[in-house]
Structure formats: structure tokens, C-alpha cells
Amino acid sequence: MSADVAGLGKNLSPGQGIKVHQVSHIYGGGDRVVQALREVNLDIEVGSFVSLVGASGCGKTTLLDIMCGLTEGQQGTVTVGGLPPRAGRPDTARMFARDALLPWLTAEQNVDYALKTRIADAATRRRRIAALLAAVGLGDFAHAYPRQLSQGMRQRVALVRTFSLHSEFVFLDEPFGALDALTKITLQEELIRLWSETNSTVVLVTHDLSEAAALSDRVVVMSPRPGRIVADVKIDIPRPRRVKDLHSNPEFHEIVADLWARLE
Ligand SMILES: Nc1ncnc2c1ncn2[C@@H]1O[C@H](COP(=O)(O)OP(=O)(O)OP(=O)(O)O)[C@@H](O)[C@H]1O
């Protein structure tokens, strides 16, 4: 781990993470009003990994977008690292459901495209990108274009792009939705490793309760729209966790069953 990553988040106290207070959000106007969120309160500690789960359309993405400044909540207050959210803040990074790689750039160039907004020195960027691509098994594919990569490989590049920024706060929206089960588990393990090596605070939106339980310190369960928080479940499985092993762990299955029951 490089020295700049080791220091990440160290200037923030645990309580200076993400604070969401009484946030409500309505889309549209007139007779086409959709209340997406109602009086949501959430407190996320620095360095923790928290997942948001809930039925389709319950407002997970809306809440994530409000936390990272892409959508402005209409009521309530949000602070991230003690400051109001703003899109493009250098201490936050957002990864979307689809990998959204630029097809005319190679894997390395796709990562660099984001990283050069934060680091001017090309040699430093090249070193960081090469190390991260190698760490996720893409060392030989740095010069490949997205069309030459599988879906799982493209998602890996997108993960590298997100974590290469060394942002203190990382927001992930269904990053592994479209992957087969085995690739998904491999990428989940890579995500845990990137998170633990960067000391970042991660908020993950997912439909997959097993994924939420395997990766998170806490799983926040939302009600159907208008989204409210109906449960906040601490996942006490010790770390380091191996996602593959968890699938044969009865305690893990109990946690997932409990999450299902809360969702219903
Ligand atoms: N830009 C928008 N304009 C109008 N309505 C919207 C907009 N974005 C989201 N909505 C509505 O707000 C509600 C919450 O949407 P959101 O995408 O936050 O839910 P979600 O839980 O992330 O859904 P999914 O799990 O299906 O991705 C939905 O009913 C959706 O139709």
C-alpha cells in the first residue's frame, strides 16, 4: 500500500463520516409527483462499509445521489466529511451500475481519464494504475479496449478507476448487478480488499442481500416508496472475510434470512 493511501481518512474523526438528517425527496410536480424519500436519517462512520437494500424503486439510488451531490435533497440536511455534498468533490467517488467505460480508450486510459483530474504527474498516475490493474488480475490487459474485455473485466476496470482516486468516500450503485455468480464473488473479494487497503468509507446500493451481508459492517433496509429506513442491521461476522467461505457458513445464511424477513 502506498503512503498516500495509508493516510486516507486519518484526518477525519470516526463521527465525521456521512450524516443524513430528516431527508425527504419528491420528483416531478403538478399531478405527476413521486415521493421517493421520506424523513430518512442515517449516520455512517468514517471507514465503514454500509449497504443500502430495499425493493426496486424504494429510493436507494436517490439517497446515494443525494449523498454524493448528484441530486439535491429537498428537505433535511446531509454532510459528508463535515461538508455539504457536491458532485466532483475530490474526496468522493461514484461508480455506476453499468461500467460506463469510454469505448475509444484502453483500460489504462479509462482509469487515467479520471485520475488525471486529481494527479498532475503522469509517471505517478502510470505507476498507480499499473499496480491496481495488476492487483485485480488485469496486468496483461492494460492496453486492451473495453470491447476486448469481458463484462467482469470491464467492471474490474471500473472498480480500479473508482478506487484509483483514493477518495475518502466511495459510492457504488449496483456495481456487480450484471455478472455471473462466480465472477461476482471474485469481484466482491477484490472490492473488500480495495476498501480495506484504502481506508475509505463505502456506501453500496445493491439488490443482492447476500452481497450486502458478505461485504458490509451494516446493512440499512429501506421500505417501499417513499423510502424510509426500517432496519439497520450490524453484520458481526469477523474480518477478514472470504466471500467464497461465507457461502458455507450457517451464521451467514441466518443473517441473509433475517435480512429477507425485514425486507418483506
Ligand atoms: N429523475 C427522476 N424523475 C422522476 N422520478 C424519478 C426520477 N428518478 C427516480 N424517480 C422515481 O423515484 C423513485 C425512486 O427511484 P430510485 O431510482 O431512487 O429507486 P431505487 O431503489 O434505486 O430503484 P432500483 O432498485 O429499481 O434501481 C422511483 O419511483 C422512480 O421512478
The ligand as an SDF file (V2000), in Angstrom:
LIG
                    3D

 31 33  0  0  0  0  0  0  0  0999 V2000
  -35.3390   11.7330  -12.3000 N   0  0  0  0  0  0  0  0  0  0  0  0
  -36.4900   11.2330  -11.8540 C   0  0  0  0  0  0  0  0  0  0  0  0
  -37.6750   11.8040  -12.1710 N   0  0  0  0  0  0  0  0  0  0  0  0
  -38.8290   11.3240  -11.6970 C   0  0  0  0  0  0  0  0  0  0  0  0
  -38.9200   10.2390  -10.8940 N   0  0  0  0  0  0  0  0  0  0  0  0
  -37.7840    9.6320  -10.5630 C   0  0  0  0  0  0  0  0  0  0  0  0
  -36.5010   10.0810  -11.0220 C   0  0  0  0  0  0  0  0  0  0  0  0
  -35.5420    9.2750  -10.5030 N   0  0  0  0  0  0  0  0  0  0  0  0
  -36.1900    8.3580   -9.7750 C   0  0  0  0  0  0  0  0  0  0  0  0
  -37.5260    8.5680   -9.7960 N   0  0  0  0  0  0  0  0  0  0  0  0
  -38.5490    7.7920   -9.0820 C   0  0  0  0  0  0  0  0  0  0  0  0
  -38.2200    7.8150   -7.7020 O   0  0  0  0  0  0  0  0  0  0  0  0
  -38.4110    6.5290   -7.1210 C   0  0  0  0  0  0  0  0  0  0  0  0
  -37.0960    6.0520   -6.5010 C   0  0  0  0  0  0  0  0  0  0  0  0
  -36.1620    5.8080   -7.5450 O   0  0  0  0  0  0  0  0  0  0  0  0
  -34.7090    5.2500   -7.2400 P   0  0  0  0  0  0  0  0  0  0  0  0
  -34.0230    5.0710   -8.5550 O   0  0  0  0  0  0  0  0  0  0  0  0
  -34.0670    6.0880   -6.2310 O   0  0  0  0  0  0  0  0  0  0  0  0
  -35.0490    3.8350   -6.5930 O   0  0  0  0  0  0  0  0  0  0  0  0
  -34.1310    2.5590   -6.3740 P   0  0  0  0  0  0  0  0  0  0  0  0
  -34.4940    1.9790   -5.0680 O   0  0  0  0  0  0  0  0  0  0  0  0
  -32.7100    2.8940   -6.6050 O   0  0  0  0  0  0  0  0  0  0  0  0
  -34.6670    1.6270   -7.5650 O   0  0  0  0  0  0  0  0  0  0  0  0
  -33.9630    0.3670   -8.2820 P   0  0  0  0  0  0  0  0  0  0  0  0
  -33.6060   -0.5840   -7.1910 O   0  0  0  0  0  0  0  0  0  0  0  0
  -35.0320   -0.1690   -9.1940 O   0  0  0  0  0  0  0  0  0  0  0  0
  -32.7750    0.9100   -9.0240 O   0  0  0  0  0  0  0  0  0  0  0  0
  -38.9360    5.6300   -8.2340 C   0  0  0  0  0  0  0  0  0  0  0  0
  -40.3350    5.5430   -8.1190 O   0  0  0  0  0  0  0  0  0  0  0  0
  -38.5470    6.3340   -9.5020 C   0  0  0  0  0  0  0  0  0  0  0  0
  -39.4900    6.1210  -10.5240 O   0  0  0  0  0  0  0  0  0  0  0  0
  1  2  1  0
  2  3  1  0
  2  7  2  0
  3  4  2  0
  4  5  1  0
  5  6  2  0
  6  7  1  0
  6 10  1  0
  7  8  1  0
  8  9  2  0
  9 10  1  0
 10 11  1  0
 11 12  1  0
 11 30  1  0
 12 13  1  0
 13 14  1  0
 13 28  1  0
 14 15  1  0
 15 16  1  0
 16 17  2  0
 16 18  1  0
 16 19  1  0
 19 20  1  0
 20 21  2  0
 20 22  1  0
 20 23  1  0
 23 24  1  0
 24 25  2  0
 24 26  1  0
 24 27  1  0
 28 29  1  0
 28 30  1  0
 30 31  1  0
M  END
$$$$
